[in-house]
């Protein structure tokens, strides 16, 4: 578990807010936005930021269904809300149709009887819909609905939730829930300092481990239990927390996203502000996805797309709640790294080597310390021990004055940004002194000092008092969590330093290509290869020289114009996989071969009852690297662009990566680095390097097509896209397009 910070791991997040700057916003009905700022498909380019100040710090709270009758569930909730209202300085008004007083406070009989403005209404009723409709007349800003039995229960519940959501939209208030809980009204420790972790969870119980970090000295500022998200959703709280000066990191437990675009805009806002977002997103497996849907009634979305979207916008995805705790806390509190070099320092050579192997495999950079630095370390460490990195002190130096000298010398090296000391077990003559030296050294440096306390007991004074009592040392209990958190820390700062919002570059108006392409679309139909290639031509994507013919004689004339050798293919809207049906003929070099091929192709089509719009006579393109570039629609995020190794084995290889528009050139290049077969583009076994620049240009043009034709294009598949040797371009040899 990451250690205490009774002082601060000070952070410069707020400074980066000023440095980034944001375009002017207006606030309407508590939501901040840039009016009229939409992309070419009519979707917003900036996050709508609800003003949630009065939700978390209301001046007045109405509790509808308040009770003080012993044994009633509402009584315990009312009691907790009373205590919370007192802590935040709010006046609580009980609402009950038959009671005159609750816990000694005068009741009002109904929402309509409220005589003073109310910021927050807490609904302790089985059916919140009628109350929402009453609240519309009272100008209440926020409401919370605990009731269950909505989208998490199936189709009927989903319909009831939609009726509730519609009533909320008409009312003008903002609703948390339904199917939420009391976590927003927990007792937060106010004696802790430094940047805080703000918590968002769709399952209240799953947030409990993060909330209890307060017992280890980690500051928590907010907890938003979003439940079924009929109105307020995870994205709203990310956007709000990203602008709070006390929030150093946002920790999320997400079962399903309500709206992919809203999530991207919220993540973009956090990235602009430099505020890290760490998320557990369930649904990596089919079983996990089914479970998540049954619990929250959300679309889970294709996990590969979710993963890609999070990476694009800097959201750090972790798998476990323990990782969520450790990573979010480190990111909230650690200063910006001065270097990305990591040094592993240990009592045991075996421990250091083991940790170094794991860290290197995870992608951390462990630089070899300069010879001069190694010579300096050998002043205190025996010559026979390795100090190149990892640094093995042999044990004895940590028990005396030499221990602190060694730590200070390592931290003084300019290539070192992080020092990690794994202490696999307590051995008080050494471990207690080592822990204290690490704490003292951390107080004197701006660099990150991490300790892995490996004892399974966790009651040792060196751990509970020295390490957890430190304001500067980050303490973990496992190697894996330490390595993951440090990598996330370095990656986050690398990401935010270079971040340029893709929404700033997203197209606002249609290109001339759009008008040409739109005329080719056939709603609800698949386009033939010939028509799909015309679509590509409209967006400047190169296709082979070719002609569509309907007779053998025309085929021979076309071959002469195209130039031998030629490829002949059947073209029809029904055809998706021509090769398997024998409807492709390659390497034809004479008129007689062309005539024979024409007859054979049309005979096969007739036998298979396939309607053709003709036969394509195509230029034979030279050899290159076969790639696939395509567009599909994700239920959550809309159009997505897929890039991978192509050809007839594309489904077998399954070597693809995804990006969610909008994205820029750097992202188009980075997607190639995720492919297992990326080396093919660099040239292997004597093949020349491929024209990667041309491939990137095709990816960007396909993205533009996906954005502009969002309402018209359901699917696009360019396979193969032949990427020729460097400087020769890329040619779409085949294409499939399906219209919406």
N, C-alpha and C positions, 0 to 999 in steps of 0.2 A: 504494500500500500504506500502511496506517495506520502511523504512526510509533511509535517506541520509548517505553517507559516504565520507565526504570531506577529512577526514583523511583516516584511513584504519581499516577494520576488518582484521588484518594481518592473513595470513594463511601459513601453513607449507607445502603446496602442492609440491613446488619445492624440498624441502628436501626429500620428499617421492619418488620423481623421482630417486634421487641418491640412496636412500636406496633400492628401488626395483631392479634397474639395468635392463638392457635389453641386449639381445644377439646382437652380431655385425650385422650391416646392410650394404647393398650396395645401391647405388642410380643409377638407370638406367632410362633415359628419365624422370627425375624428380620424380620418384617413388621409395620410400625406401622399401626394402623387404629383407627377409632372403632367398636366393635362394635355391631351392630344398627342402625346409622345408614343407612337405605335410603329411597329415594323410593317413591312410590305404586306404581311398577311393579316394585319389589323390587331395584332396582339401587343400588349403593353411592353415597354422597354425599361420600366422602372418599377420597383416594388411599391405596392400600396402599404404604407406603414400606419397601422392603427395607433392612436394615442391611448395607450393602456395605463397611463399614470393613475387615472381615477379607478381603474380596476384593482391595481395592487395597493393603492393608497387612497381609498375612498374617504369622503367626509361623512357620508351617511350610507347605511346598509339596511335594506328591508329584507326580513326573513319571512318568506311566505310559507305558512305551515309550521311556524315556530311552536315549540311545546316545552313544558317543564314537567310533564306527567312522567313519573318514574316507570321505567320499563319500556318506554316508547323509543324507537330508533331516532325520531326527530329531536328528542330531548338531548341526547348526547351531541348531536350535530349543533343544536342551538347553543349548548354550553360552550362548545369549542369556538363557535363564531363570536360569542360574547367576549371570550378571552382574546381572540384575534382582533376584534374591533377595538378593544381597549388598548392593545399594543400599538395599533397603527393610528390611534386617535380618531376613530370613527364613531358616530352616533348610530346605535342599532335600534331599529323599529320593528317589533314583532307584528306579524300580520296573521290573524286567525279569526274565522267567522264567528266563533262562539266564546272565546276567552276574552276577558277584559284585561288581564295582566299575565305576563310570562316572565318568570324570574324577577318579579317585582317591577317590570317595565310595562307601561301602558301599551295595550294592543290597539291596532286599528282593524276593523272587520274585513276589509278587502283592499286590494291594490287601488281601486278607484277612490278609496277614502283617504289615501295619502295626501296630506296637506302641504308638505314641503318637498323640495326636489330631492331625489334619491339618486346616488351614483351607481349603486350596485344592488340588484335584487337576487337573493338566493332562493331558489324554488325547491322547497321540500314537499313536492306534490307528485303524485303518480303520473298525471298527464299535464305537462307544462304548456300545451298548446293554448288552452283558454286563457291562461295567465299571461302568456306572451301577447295575446290580442288585447288584454286589458292594459298591459304595460305600455302599449303603443300610445295610449292617451296621456300617460304620466311623464313622458320625456325621460324615462330612466335610461342611463347610458349603457349599462351592462347588466347581464343576467347570467346565472349559473344554473344549469339543469342537471341534477343528479340521476334522474329517472333512467331506467334501462328499458329494454324491450323495443329497441329501434333497429337500426340497420344491422346490428350484430346478430339479430334473430332470424333474418331471412327476408324474403320479398315483401311480406306484409309490413314488417318492421321498417324496411327501407322506404316504403311508400309513406308510412307515418312520419318518418324522419324528414322526407321531402316536404310534407305539409308543414312540419315545424319550421324547416329552413325558409320556406316561402313566407310564413308568418313573420319570421325574424326580419327578412328583407323588407317587408312592408312596414314593419314597426320602426325601423331606423336604429334600433338598439343593436348591440353586439352580444352574441351568446357563446358561452363556454359550455360544451357538452352537446347532446346529452350523454349519459353513461360515463360521467366524470366522477370526481370524488373531492375530498377536502384538502388535497395536498397543497393547493395554492394558499391555504390558510394555516400552514404549519408554523411552528415557532422557529424562527431563524436566530441563530446566535448573533448578537450585536457587538461582542467583544473581540471579534476577529478583524484583522486589518488586511490591506492589500487587495489586489484585483480578485474578483469573485467569479465563481462558476454559476451560470444561470442554467436551470434544468428544464427540459421539455420532455414529457413522456406521454404516450398514449395509453400506457398501462401504469397505473399508480404504483403498484407493487414493484415493478421493474425499476422504478426510480429510487426506491428506498436505499439501496447500497450507496448511491451517489450522495443522497441527502445526509446519510450518516457520516460522511467524510468530515462533517463539522466536529465530530468527536475526536478527530485527529488534528484539528486546527485548521481545516480547509474552509475558507469562507464560501457560503452559498448565499446568493442574493434573491433569487426567485425560483419558484417551481410552478410550471404551467402544465397541469394534467389535462390534455386536450380531449380525451375521450373519443366520441364518434365524429367530432368536428363538423357538426351541422352548419356552423358558421365560422367561428374563430378556429384557425388551424395552425399546425406546426410552423408554416411559413410566416404567418402573422407574428408569432412570438420571436422567431429568428430575426425578422426585420426590426422589431421593437428592441430586443435585447442588444442588437448590434450597435444601436445608437446610445446605449446607456453607459455613462462614463465609468461606473463601478464594475462593469462586466468585462472580465478578461478572457473568458471563453464560454462557449455555449455547448452544453452536453445534451444530446437528444437520444431518446429511445423511440424509434419509429416502426410501427407495424405496417402502415400503408400511407402513401401520400395521397392527399385529396386532389391536388392539381399539380402536375409536373411543372408547368410554366411558373406558377407562383413560387414553387420551391426554388427554381433556378434564379428567379429575381431576388428572392430573399438571400440565397447564398451569394449572389453577386453583390448585394448590399454589404453583407458581412465581409466579403473579400475586399471591397473598396475601403471599408473602415479598418481593415487589418485585424478583425476579430475572428479567431479560429472557431470553426464549428466541427465538433466531433460527434459522430453518430453511429449507433447500432441500428442497422436496418435489417429487420428479419425478412425472410422470404428468399434466401439464397437457394433453397431446395424446393422441389414441388410440394413436399409435405409441409415445409415451413410456410410456403405461400398460401396453402389451403387453410392452415391454422390461423394465419394472420387475417385472412379475409373473413373467416367465421367470427373472429373476435371483434373486428372493427367495421366490417362492411365496406372496406376500401378496396380499390384496385391495387394490387401489389405491384404490377408492372414487371416487364421482363428484367430480370436481375442484371443482366449484362448492360442494359441501357441505364438502369439506376446507378450502377457502378461507374459507368463512363460519365454520366452527368455529374456525379459527386466529384470525381477527379477533375473534370474540366473547371469546376467552380471552387475548388479548394476545400471541399468538405472531406474531412478525414474519417474514413469508414473503418470501424473496428468491429470485432466479432463478439466480444464478451463484455459484460458489465464491469468486470475488474479492469479490463483495458480502457473502458469508457472513463472510469474513475481516474486512473493514473494518467492517461493521456490528456484529458481535459484539464486536470489540475496542473500538470507541468506547463501546458500551453498558456494557461491563465496567468501564471506567475513568473515564468522565466524571462529574463532579459533577452533582447535580440542577440543572437550569436555573433561573436567577433570573428569566428572562423568555423569551418565545418569539419575540422580534424578532431577525431575522437581518440583519446588515450585511455587504455585499460591498465589499471594499476592494482596490484594484488599482493597479498602475503605469499600466495602459492603460485608457482609457475604453472602447475596443472590448471588451476582455476583461471588464471589469466589467458592461457592458450585456449581453453574451452570457450570462454566468453568471447575472445577475439574471433574465433571461428564463426560463432553464431552471429556476431555483429557484422562481420565482413559479408557473410552470406546474405544478411538482411539488407545490405547496400550501404552501410555506414563506411566512411573513409577513415582508415586507421593509418595515418602517415608514419613512415619511419622517422624517428627523431634524428635530427642532425648529429653528426659525429661529435661536434663540440658539446651538444647537450648530453649525449651519452657519456662523454668524458666527465662532465660535471656531476652527473648522477652517480658515477662510479667513485666519486669522492666519499659517498656514504653507503654505497651498495657494493658488495664484493664483485671483483672483476669477472668471476666465472658465471655470474648471473646475467641474463639478457635484459637490457634496458632499452632496446630499440623501439618497442611497442608491440606487444604489451610489456609493461615494466614489472619485473619480478624483484621484489625487495628482499626475498629470502626469509622474511619474518622478523628477525631480530632488530633491524633498524627502526621498526615502528614502535618499539617499546621505550625509546629514549629520544633525545633531542634531534636525532637525525630524521625522524619521521616527518616532521613539519617541513624541514629543509627540502626533502624530496618532493613533497606535494607542491610547495611554492615554486620549485624549479621547473616542474612539469607545466604548471599553469602559466609560467612566464614565457613559454615558447610561443611565438606568434602564430604557428600553424595549428595550435591547439585551441579548440572552442569548447570542448566538453571533456571532463575527466570523469571516468566511471570506475568506482572501486567496488568489486563484488566481494562481500564478506560472507563466505558460505556458511560459517558457523561461529558461535561465540567462543572465544578463548580469551578470557578477561585480561591476562597479562599483555596481550597484543591488541585484541579487538576493541577494548574500551579506550585505550590511548589512541588507536587509529581513528576511531569514530570522532573523538574530540578534536584531533588534529584536522580532520576533514572539515568539521564544522567551523573551526577557527579560520582555516584557509579560505573557506567559502565566503566568510564575512569580509575578507580582505580583497576579493576579486569580483569582477563583473562576469566572469565565466561560469558556466554551469558545472556544478559538482553533483554527481549522482552516486548513491550508495545502494547496493542490493544487499539487504539483510536477509540472509538465507535461512536463518534458524526457523524451524517450524513452531517453536514455542511462542516467540514474540512478546515475552514478558521481561526480557532482559533490560536492565537499566540503560545500557548503551543504546538500545533501540528506542524504548519508550520515552526516555528523558532526553538523552543527548541528541539523537537523530530527529525524532519527531518534535522535539522542542526547538529545533533550528528554524530560523527564518529563511535560510538560504540553501540548505542541502535538500535535494529531492531524493526521497528514500522509497525504494521499491522492495517487494518481497520475492519477485521472480525475475530471472534473466530475461524471459520473453517480454514481459511488460515493460521493463526498463528499455530494452532495445527498441521495441515498437514505439514507445513514447518519445525517445530521443530522435528516432528517425522522423516521426511526425513533426517534432519541433523544428528540426533543421529543414525539412521539406516545406513546412508552412511558411517559414520566413523567406525561403528561396522563392516560393510561389508568390507571396504578396509583394516582394520586391520587384518582380517582373510583371505583376498583374496589370493587364489592360482589359477593361471590360469589353467583351465581345458585343454587348448590347449597344455600345457607343458606335460600333462600326456596322451594325445591322442595317440592311437596306430599308429605306423608308418608302420609296416609290418604285413601282414596277419598271423593269428595264425594257428596252425595245424587244428583247427576246421573248418576254412574257406574252406580248400581243401575238407574235407569230405562233408561239407554242399553244396558246389557248385555243386557237382556231383548229388545232390538230386533235384536241381532246374529244373523246366520245364517251359521255357519261355512262358509267356502269359497265363499260366494255373493256376488253383487252385489245391493245393495238397489235397489229402485225409487226414483224421485224422491220419491214420497210417503213411503216408509219412511225415506229419507235425511233428509228434512226433519223427520221426527219425532225423529230422532237429534239434529239441530241444536236443536230445541225443548227437548230434554232438557237441553242445556247452555246454555239461555237465549239462543240466537242467534235473532234475529227472522226470521220467514218471512212471506210474504203470507197474508192470509186466504184459505183455499181449502177445497174439499171434493172428495173422490174419489167419482165417480159411475159407474154402470154402465148407465145408460139415458138417452135423450134427454130424457125428462120430468124425470128427476132432475137433469139438467144445467140445465134451465131453472129449476127450483126453487132450485138452488144459486146460480145467477147472481143471482137476486133477493135471496138472503141475503147473498151476498158484496158485491153492489153493482156496477152497471154503471159504466164499461165493464169487461169481463173478458178474461182470457187463458185459452185452453183448450189443454191439452197431454196427449199420451198418456203414461201412466205404466206402466212395466214394467221388470223387472230386466234385460232384455236391451238396453234402450235407453241408449246413451251419448250420441249426437249426434242429437237429435230434429229440429233445424232443417233439417238436410240432407235428411231424409226427408219434410219437409213435415208434421211431426207437432206443430207449434205454430201456433196461430191467435191473433192479437193484435188488441186493440181492438174486441171484439164488443160491440154496444150494444143488441141486441134479442133477444127470445126466438127469433125465426125464425133469426137468425144463429147463435144457440147451437145450435138443433136441427140446422141444416145442418152446422155445424162438427163436432158429435158424429158425425154419419153419415160425414162425410168422413174424420175421424181414424180411426174404426174400420175403414172400408173400406181405407185405406192399410195399417193394421196387419195386416189379414187378407190383403191382397195380398202383403205382405212377409213373411208367416208369423211375425209378432211376437206373442208372448203378452203380453197386457196385464193389469194388475190393475185397470184402470179409466181413466177420463179425469179429469184434474184441472181444476176450474174455479177460477181464481185471481183474486185482486184485481189490478187493473192499478196498478202502482206508478209514481209520478212519476219524472221523469228525474233522473239523477245521474251519478256517475262509476262506470263498470263496472270492478270489480276481481275478481281471483281470489285465493282463500285456500284452501290445500290442505295435505294431509298425505301424505307418501310415506315409505317405509322405505328407508334407506340400509344397504348391507351392513355398513358399519363402525360407523355412529353410531346406527342404529335410527331411530326416528321423526324426521322433519324437517318443518318448516313452511315453506311457500312462499307468498310474497305477490307480486302483480304486477298489471299491467293486464289486465283480463279481457275478456269478450265473445267473439264468434264468431271474432275474429282473434287469439286469445291465442297460438296456436302461431306465427302469422306475426310478431307483434310480439316475442314472446319477451322481454318486459321483466319479468323476475322476479328476486327475491332470496330467499335462503334463510337460515333460522336453525335451529340445533340446540337443542332443549330440554335443560335448562331455561333460560329467559331471562325477564327482567323487562320492565316497561313501557318503560324507556328503550331497551332493545334492540328492542322492538316498534316504537317510533317511528323508531329509526335505520334499520331495514330499509327504510322508505319512502323515505329519503333516497338509497338506492342505485338507485332506479328512474329510468330516463331520462325517464319521463313524470310524475315527481313533481309538476311544476307544475300538472297537471290538477286535483290536489286543492286547490290554492290558488285555483282559479277563473281561467279564461282566456277571452278573447273575450266578455266580458260575463257569463260564468257565475258563479254565487255560489260562495264557498269551500265545499268539502265538509266533512262531519262527520268530521274525522280522529280525534277522540276515540272516536267510535263504531266506526270501523274498527280502531283499536288494541284496543279492547275485544273485538271479534270475534277478532282474532289471538290474544289471550291466552286466550280461551275455547277456541279450536281447539287451542292448545297443551295446555291442560288435558285436553282430550279425547284428544289424541295420547298423552299420558303415561299416563292412566288406562286407555285401551283398547289399550295397546301390544300385548297378547297377542291382541287380537280384531280390530283395525282394520288392514287392509293399505294402504288408500288412501282419501282423502277429497278431493273437489273441489267447492268452492263457486264456481260460475261461471255467471252473474255474481253477485257481491255488489254490489248497487246502493248506493253510498254517497251518501246524500241531502244536500241543503244543510245547513250547520252548524246543529246543534240538532235535526235531524229524524231522525238515526239512520242505520242501515244495514240493508238487507233482503236476505236470501239468496233470490234468485229461482229458482235451480236448484241441485241438489246431486246428487253421485254418491258412493256409498260402496261399498267392496269389503271384505268380511270375510276374515279369515285362516282 
